[in-house]
Amino acid sequence: MNLLVLTLVVVAYLIVTGILGYAGFRATKDSTDYLLAGRKIHPMVMALSYGATFISTSAIIGFGGAAAVYGMGIIWLTFLNIFVGIFVAFVFFGRRTRKMGHNLDAHTFPELLGKRYGSPFLQTAGGILIFLAMPLYAGSVIIGGVQFAAQTLGINYEVALLFFVAVVALYVVMGGMKGVMYTDAFQGGLMFIGMLFLLIYTYWILGGPGKAHQALTDMAPVAKEVFGKNGHQGWTSMPQAFSPYWWQLVTTIVLGVGIGVLAQPQLTVRFMTVKSGHELNRAVLVGGVFIAVMTGVAFTVGALSNVYFMNTAGQISLIAGDKKTDAIIPLFINRALPHWFVAFFFVTLLAVAMSTLSSQFHAMGTAFGRDFLEKGLKLKAKNTVAVNRIAMGAGIVVSTLVAYGLPKFYAGGTAIIATGTAIFFGLTASAFLPSYIGALYLRKTSRQAAIACFATGVVSTLFWLFFVHAKEAIPLGLCKLVFGKSTLFPALANVDAVIVALPLSFIVYFAVSALTPPVDSSVTETAFRGIDKA
């Protein structure tokens, strides 16, 4: 690739991103501006920001690479992303979250739950969990962007890591939520164009949609030969029911991420940035189309990459990618597409990673700065924006360390990005989702129920990851150390934590709520004021 062309494209992109970040900085006057963009964001900007935050290198590099292994069955995640992550989230969660957040003067997701349940502990504990756990997700996103940058530019992984993080950190710390959302909207537009071209060009080099998908279907014997012991039945078929690949695809990837999106703090806070519930309705169509294109293209191209590599190299994608799913999409882009598009896609991937990372860094910073330091420890500061900026800096450092160490932890393993993402989504769903739903819809619920739900979700998820789920329990080695065996329940070793922890969290929430007194009526009345008309 012509490095001059790449340099010019990247510099132009960074200049526009920097200008938007600076515009956010100039428009940020107080903590409401910094945390919620003044609650006056245009619905189109909000929809693009939500979608750009939702879709990261985890979706394109991580889950796109996973599609090269599991096949088109991963498209079920696209369906859930649109139905649950957009329609259900905006219509049934978004309007009430916006109105209740305004009624309670909440600026973050943990603060919303803490004030709704009259529990400072819940806000503080939620902030700590987000700050400690989100680096796993953010680190996964960083890995996706850095791996593509390192492979495209032919530079060292660590060098690419430092450059990548520094650019994102500059504008998110400077511009706050306004800077984040302005740049998200710009980056979302680039992402949409880049992914559409990727799909069209992939079909063109494979002879059209019909021929490409038929070729993928005809490769079923190859899939069975390589992955048959894990239940693979071909890239256009679902894995055999209850086989190892079926459990990984259905429980970890599809359900873990598809349901977990409802309790993502960096997404839910966006509902509180618009002026009215009506504007959220206007954002549904834009968000749905955006998610359909972004995930649908990534998953389709990932699966079809097997046809390309078989035609050109006589091997499937996983073998061509040196048995690393996270290397498949970068390798396909660099080998199959024209050089000028590699430069454009490099910028597209920068946009994908930066849009998500900026929101993650913002969520981590506000969770630690506002929810833990300000509200939990009662730290008084003359400049609360400065406190949140410092907290974001700490979150960035931790996430960078995770991105450096995670590939070494999973050395020799596959789907590092998808795995890290799924763990965080499952953890937040189990810890927050039951009490979040209860907060929005149940007037007779209790503070004790929310706290018990949070504790149950966190403890049961961590127990499952450390002692049962083979993908984490075996590398960690804690189960082996304590109990003398790799996993506590071998028959359940492929079952994802969310399948156990989330139902258990719901049961505990409703059981404790029925046995304990409800939240003070004055808090409830304030929270639900005008909510049915939101």
URDAVEN-V285384 format. One record per backbone hydrogen bond with DSSP energy under -1.0 kcal/mol. CO is the residue of the C=O (numbers start at 1). NH is the residue of the N-H. Records with the same first field share a line. If there is no record, write none. Layout:
CO->NH ; NH
//
This chain:
2->6
3->7
4->8
5->9
6->10
7->11
8->12
9->13
10->14
11->15
12->16
13->17
14->18
15->19
16->20
17->21
18->22
19->23
20->24
21->25
22->26
23->27
30->34
31->35
32->36 ; 38
33->37
34->177
36->39
37->40
42->46
43->47
44->48
45->49
46->50
47->51
48->52
49->53
50->54
51->55
56->60
57->61 ; 62
58->63
61->65
62->66
63->67
66->69 ; 70
67->71
71->74
72->75
73->76
74->77
75->79
76->80
77->81
78->82
79->83
80->84 ; 85
82->87
83->88
84->89
86->90
87->91
88->92
89->94
90->95
93->97
94->98
95->99
96->100
97->101
98->102
99->103
100->104
101->106
108->112
109->113
110->114
111->115
112->116
113->117
114->119
119->123
120->124
121->125
122->126
123->127
124->128
125->129
126->130
127->131
128->132
129->133
130->134
133->136
134->138
135->139
136->140
137->141
138->142
139->143
140->144
141->145
142->146
143->147
144->148
145->149
146->150
147->151
148->152
149->153
150->154 ; 155
156->160
157->161
158->162
159->163
160->164
161->165
162->166
163->167
164->168
165->169
166->170
167->171
168->172
169->173
170->174
171->175
172->176
175->179
176->180
177->181
178->182
179->183
180->184
181->185
182->186
183->187
184->188
185->189
186->190
187->191
188->192
189->193
190->194
191->195
192->196
193->197
194->198
195->199
196->200
197->201
198->202
199->203
200->204
201->205
202->206
203->208
204->207
208->212
209->213
210->214
211->215
212->216
213->217
214->218
217->220
219->223
220->224
221->225
222->226
223->227
224->228
227->230 ; 232
228->231
230->245
231->240
234->237
235->72
240->243
243->247
244->248
245->249
246->250
247->251 ; 252
248->253
249->254
250->255
251->256
253->257
254->258
255->259
257->261
259->262
260->263
261->264
264->267 ; 268
265->269
267->270
268->271
269->272
270->273
273->41
277->281
278->282
283->287
284->288
285->289
286->290
287->291
288->292
289->293
290->294
291->295
292->296
293->297
294->298
295->299
296->300
297->301
298->302
299->303
300->304
301->305
303->306
304->307 ; 308
305->309
306->310
307->311
308->312
309->313 ; 315
316->320
317->321
318->323
319->322
321->324
324->327
325->328
327->331
328->332
329->333
330->334
331->335
332->336
333->337
338->342
339->343
340->344
341->345
342->346
343->347
344->348
345->349
346->350
347->351
348->352
349->353
350->354
351->355
352->356
353->357
354->358
356->360
357->361
358->362
359->363
360->364
361->365
362->366
363->367
364->368
365->369
366->370 ; 371
367->372
368->373
369->374
370->375
372->377
373->379
383->387
384->388
385->389
386->390
387->391
388->392
389->393
390->394
391->395
392->396
393->397
394->398
395->399
396->400
397->401
398->402
399->403
400->404
401->405
402->406
405->409
406->410
408->411
410->413
415->419
416->420
417->421
418->422
419->423
420->424
421->425
422->426
423->427
424->428
425->429
426->430
427->431
428->432
429->433
432->436
433->437
434->438
435->439
436->440
437->441
438->442
445->519
446->450
447->451
448->452
449->453
450->454
451->455
452->456
453->457
454->458
455->459
456->460
457->461
458->462
459->463
460->464
461->465
462->466
463->467
464->468 ; 469
467->488
469->472 ; 473
470->474
472->476
473->477
477->481
478->482
479->483
489->492
490->493
492->495
493->470
496->499
497->500 ; 501
498->502
500->504
501->505
502->506
503->507
504->508
505->509
506->510
507->511
508->512
509->513
510->514
520->524
521->525
522->526
523->527
524->528
528->531
531->534
//
